[in-house]
Amino acid sequence: MSRKGAKYECGECGIVVMVDKECGCTPCDLVCCSAPMKEVKPKAKKVIAKKVAKPVAKGSAKTVVKK
């Protein structure tokens, strides 16, 4: 069986199933609409650039954050 948190989707009706608890038995298939369901691979996370604070003037303790 699959690991906890794995998602499977039916190619016919589109239902998605997430594994909540592993059974520990021999490998098996999840079946829907008379066909084995296929595992949905996780999508890559987007990297968001962080805003950097820059000093206002040389020797000044004040900073400004660009928006």
C-alpha positions in Angstrom: 0.0 0.0 0.0 1.0 3.6 -0.3 2.5 5.9 2.3 0.3 8.1 4.5 -0.7 11.3 2.7 -0.4 9.9 -0.8 -3.2 11.0 -3.2 -4.9 8.9 -5.9 -7.2 10.1 -8.7 -9.7 8.2 -10.8 -9.1 8.7 -14.6 -12.9 8.2 -15.3 -14.8 10.3 -12.8 -12.0 12.5 -11.3 -12.5 11.6 -7.6 -9.4 12.1 -5.5 -8.6 9.8 -2.5 -5.9 10.6 0.1 -4.4 7.7 2.2 -5.1 8.5 5.9 -3.7 5.3 7.4 -1.4 2.7 6.0 -2.7 -0.9 6.2 0.7 -2.6 6.1 -0.5 -5.5 3.9 0.8 -6.7 0.6 0.9 -4.1 -2.3 -2.6 -3.5 -3.7 -4.4 -1.1 -6.0 -7.2 1.4 -5.3 -10.0 0.8 -7.8 -12.7 3.2 -8.9 -15.0 2.9 -12.0 -13.6 -0.6 -12.6 -10.0 0.7 -13.1 -7.0 1.2 -10.9 -6.5 4.7 -9.6 -3.3 6.6 -10.4 -1.1 8.3 -7.8 -1.2 12.1 -8.1 2.3 13.6 -7.7 2.7 16.6 -5.5 3.2 19.9 -7.4 6.4 21.9 -6.9 6.1 24.8 -4.5 6.7 28.3 -5.9 9.6 30.2 -4.5 8.7 33.7 -3.4 11.4 36.4 -3.3 11.8 38.1 0.0 11.8 41.9 0.2 15.1 43.3 1.4 15.4 46.4 3.6 17.9 49.0 2.3 19.4 51.9 4.2 18.1 55.4 3.4 21.4 57.2 3.8 25.0 56.3 4.7 25.5 56.2 8.4 21.7 56.4 9.1 20.0 53.7 11.2 16.7 54.1 9.4 15.8 51.6 6.7 13.2 51.5 4.0 11.5 48.4 2.6 10.7 48.5 -1.1 7.2 47.4 -2.0 
